[in-house]
Amino acid sequence: VKSYEPAFGFKVCEQPSVDSMRDLVLRDRGRPDIPPTWTQHQGMNVFCSTITECWDHDPEARLTVHCVGERLNVLQRGCIEAPK
């Protein structure tokens, strides 16, 4: 297990300001990196793809809360494929 690293640890200082985070996320469209090992497990892959689909810069392209809830319910039941 790797040691803890903050989501934007290498892109911002240890205690980033709201302004620097706003610039990173809104202006530069920065998103935290998802470790490749997380996507190797089928259930975690569905979870990671759900996260990245919620991060879309275009609000119309983001998943709805209902869709996120359905995917999480599917994962909770132990099914691998998330509903589309």
C-alpha positions as CSV (number, residue, x, y, z in Angstrom):
1,V,0.0,0.0,0.0
2,K,1.4,3.4,-1.0
3,S,1.6,6.1,1.6
4,Y,-1.1,8.8,1.7
5,E,-0.8,11.6,-0.9
6,P,-3.3,14.5,-1.1
7,A,-5.4,14.6,-4.3
8,F,-3.5,17.5,-5.9
9,G,-0.4,17.1,-3.8
10,F,2.1,17.7,-6.6
11,K,0.1,20.5,-8.2
12,V,-0.5,22.7,-5.1
13,C,1.2,23.6,-1.9
14,E,0.5,21.8,1.3
15,Q,-2.2,24.2,2.4
16,P,-3.7,25.5,-0.9
17,S,-5.9,28.6,-0.9
18,V,-9.4,28.6,-2.2
19,D,-8.2,30.8,-5.1
20,S,-5.5,28.4,-6.1
21,M,-7.9,25.4,-6.0
22,R,-10.5,27.3,-8.0
23,D,-7.9,28.1,-10.6
24,L,-6.7,24.5,-10.7
25,V,-10.2,22.9,-10.9
26,L,-12.2,25.5,-12.8
27,R,-9.8,27.3,-15.0
28,D,-7.3,24.5,-15.7
29,R,-9.9,21.7,-15.4
30,G,-7.6,19.7,-13.1
31,R,-8.8,16.5,-11.6
32,P,-7.2,14.1,-9.2
33,D,-5.3,11.2,-10.7
34,I,-6.9,7.8,-10.2
35,P,-4.3,5.1,-9.5
36,P,-4.2,2.6,-12.4
37,T,-4.4,-0.3,-9.9
38,W,-7.9,0.9,-8.9
39,T,-9.2,0.3,-12.4
40,Q,-7.8,-3.3,-12.5
41,H,-10.6,-4.5,-10.3
42,Q,-14.0,-4.7,-12.1
43,G,-16.0,-3.2,-9.2
44,M,-13.5,-0.4,-8.6
45,N,-13.4,0.3,-12.3
46,V,-17.1,1.0,-12.3
47,F,-16.7,3.2,-9.3
48,C,-13.8,5.1,-10.9
49,S,-15.6,5.6,-14.2
50,T,-18.7,6.9,-12.2
51,I,-16.4,9.4,-10.5
52,T,-14.8,10.6,-13.7
53,E,-18.2,10.9,-15.4
54,C,-19.3,13.2,-12.5
55,W,-16.3,15.4,-13.1
56,D,-17.1,16.3,-16.6
57,H,-16.7,20.1,-17.2
58,D,-19.9,20.2,-19.2
59,P,-22.8,20.0,-16.7
60,E,-25.1,18.4,-19.3
61,A,-22.6,15.5,-19.7
62,R,-22.4,14.7,-16.0
63,L,-24.2,11.8,-14.5
64,T,-27.5,12.5,-12.6
65,V,-27.8,11.8,-8.9
66,H,-30.3,9.1,-9.8
67,C,-27.8,7.4,-12.2
68,V,-25.0,7.5,-9.6
69,G,-27.4,6.0,-7.0
70,E,-28.3,3.2,-9.4
71,R,-24.6,2.4,-10.0
72,L,-23.8,2.4,-6.3
73,N,-26.8,0.1,-5.7
74,V,-25.6,-2.3,-8.3
75,L,-22.1,-2.3,-6.8
76,Q,-23.6,-2.9,-3.3
77,R,-25.5,-5.9,-4.5
78,G,-22.3,-7.3,-5.9
79,C,-23.1,-7.1,-9.6
80,I,-20.3,-6.0,-11.8
81,E,-22.0,-4.1,-14.7
82,A,-23.4,-0.8,-13.8
83,P,-26.7,0.3,-15.5
84,K,-26.4,2.6,-18.4
